Amino acid sequence: MNILVCYDGSNVAKDALKIGMDKAKKRDGTLHVVYSIKGGMEVPRRDFEIAEKMLNQVKIKLDTAKIASEIHFSVRGMEPGEDIVQLAREQDIDEIIIGVKRRSKVGKLLFGSTAQFVILEAHCPVLTVK
């Protein structure tokens, strides 16, 4: 089983990672962890360094737990939701786990919702964690 966890270092992302680790262990699966940003010249180098450090820590945690894993730091110029859905198809993912944060209606209108896009467009089941 291939499980994809969307990870950004937030508390809900850490909870999603924990659930993904438990599922991968129980089902002898591979855990794919993705950190996706839109990318381009406007992204400061510091943001890349923070993401790389965060993902390295996740990889160490997964290796220590003896969980088969792949880490994806994705900067392909797409919105994160689109990127996650495409990566899930490319990696033949069986389930996506994503954290959700409460936003106001105005916040959703202005910024959209990565989780909402993934839930509606993914080819596989999506587990949300709040």
C-alpha positions as CSV (number, residue, x, y, z in Angstrom):
1,M,0.0,0.0,0.0
2,N,1.2,3.5,-0.9
3,I,0.2,6.2,1.5
4,L,0.9,9.9,0.9
5,V,1.0,12.4,3.7
6,C,0.9,16.1,3.0
7,Y,3.4,17.7,5.4
8,D,4.2,21.3,6.2
9,G,5.4,21.0,9.8
10,S,2.1,22.3,11.3
11,N,0.5,20.5,14.2
12,V,-2.2,18.9,12.0
13,A,0.5,17.8,9.6
14,K,2.4,16.1,12.5
15,D,-0.8,14.4,13.5
16,A,-1.3,13.3,9.8
17,L,2.2,11.9,9.8
18,K,1.6,9.9,12.9
19,I,-1.5,8.4,11.4
20,G,0.3,7.6,8.2
21,M,3.2,6.0,10.1
22,D,0.7,3.8,12.0
23,K,-1.1,2.8,8.7
24,A,2.2,2.1,6.9
25,K,3.4,-0.1,9.7
26,K,0.2,-2.1,10.0
27,R,-0.1,-2.6,6.2
28,D,3.6,-3.0,5.4
29,G,3.2,-0.1,3.1
30,T,5.4,2.7,1.8
31,L,4.8,6.2,3.2
32,H,5.3,9.1,0.8
33,V,5.7,12.4,2.5
34,V,5.3,15.5,0.4
35,Y,6.0,19.2,1.0
36,S,4.7,21.2,-1.9
37,I,5.2,24.9,-2.6
38,K,4.3,26.8,-5.7
39,G,7.9,27.7,-6.5
40,G,9.5,30.2,-8.8
41,M,12.0,33.0,-8.3
42,E,9.8,34.7,-5.6
43,V,10.4,31.9,-3.1
44,P,13.2,32.9,-0.7
45,R,16.1,30.5,-0.3
46,R,15.4,30.5,3.4
47,D,12.0,28.8,2.8
48,F,13.8,26.0,0.8
49,E,16.3,25.5,3.6
50,I,13.5,25.3,6.3
51,A,11.6,22.7,4.2
52,E,14.7,20.6,3.5
53,K,15.6,20.6,7.2
54,M,12.1,19.7,8.2
55,L,11.9,16.8,5.6
56,N,15.3,15.5,6.7
57,Q,14.0,15.2,10.3
58,V,10.9,13.4,9.0
59,K,13.1,11.0,7.0
60,I,15.2,10.2,10.1
61,K,12.1,9.6,12.1
62,L,10.7,7.2,9.5
63,D,14.1,5.4,9.1
64,T,14.3,4.9,12.9
65,A,10.8,3.5,12.9
66,K,11.8,1.2,10.0
67,I,9.1,2.4,7.8
68,A,9.6,2.3,4.0
69,S,9.4,5.8,2.8
70,E,10.0,8.3,0.1
71,I,10.3,12.0,0.7
72,H,9.1,14.5,-2.0
73,F,10.0,18.2,-1.9
74,S,8.0,19.4,-4.8
75,V,8.4,22.8,-6.4
76,R,6.9,22.4,-9.8
77,G,5.1,25.7,-10.3
78,M,1.6,24.4,-9.5
79,E,-0.6,25.2,-6.7
80,P,0.0,22.7,-3.8
81,G,-3.4,21.0,-4.2
82,E,-2.8,20.4,-8.0
83,D,0.7,19.2,-7.2
84,I,-0.4,16.8,-4.5
85,V,-3.1,15.3,-6.8
86,Q,-0.7,14.9,-9.7
87,L,2.0,13.4,-7.5
88,A,-0.5,10.9,-6.0
89,R,-1.3,9.7,-9.6
90,E,2.4,9.5,-10.6
91,Q,3.3,7.5,-7.5
92,D,0.2,5.2,-7.6
93,I,-0.9,6.3,-4.2
94,D,-3.7,4.3,-2.5
95,E,-4.6,6.9,0.2
96,I,-3.8,10.5,0.9
97,I,-3.7,11.9,4.4
98,I,-3.9,15.7,4.8
99,G,-4.4,18.0,7.7
100,V,-7.2,20.6,7.6
101,K,-7.3,24.0,9.3
102,R,-10.4,26.0,10.0
103,R,-10.7,29.1,7.9
104,S,-13.3,31.7,7.6
105,K,-15.4,31.9,4.4
106,V,-13.5,35.0,3.4
107,G,-10.2,33.2,4.0
108,K,-11.3,30.3,1.8
109,L,-12.4,32.8,-0.9
110,L,-9.1,34.7,-0.9
111,F,-6.7,31.9,-0.4
112,G,-8.6,28.8,-1.5
113,S,-8.1,25.5,0.3
114,T,-5.4,23.0,-0.6
115,A,-7.2,20.2,1.3
116,Q,-10.5,21.0,-0.4
117,F,-8.9,20.7,-3.8
118,V,-7.2,17.4,-2.9
119,I,-10.5,16.0,-1.4
120,L,-12.4,16.8,-4.6
121,E,-9.8,15.9,-7.2
122,A,-7.9,13.0,-5.9
123,H,-8.3,9.6,-7.6
124,C,-8.0,7.8,-4.2
125,P,-9.5,8.0,-0.7
126,V,-8.5,11.1,1.3
127,L,-8.3,11.0,5.1
128,T,-8.5,14.5,6.7
129,V,-7.0,15.2,10.1
130,K,-7.9,18.3,12.2
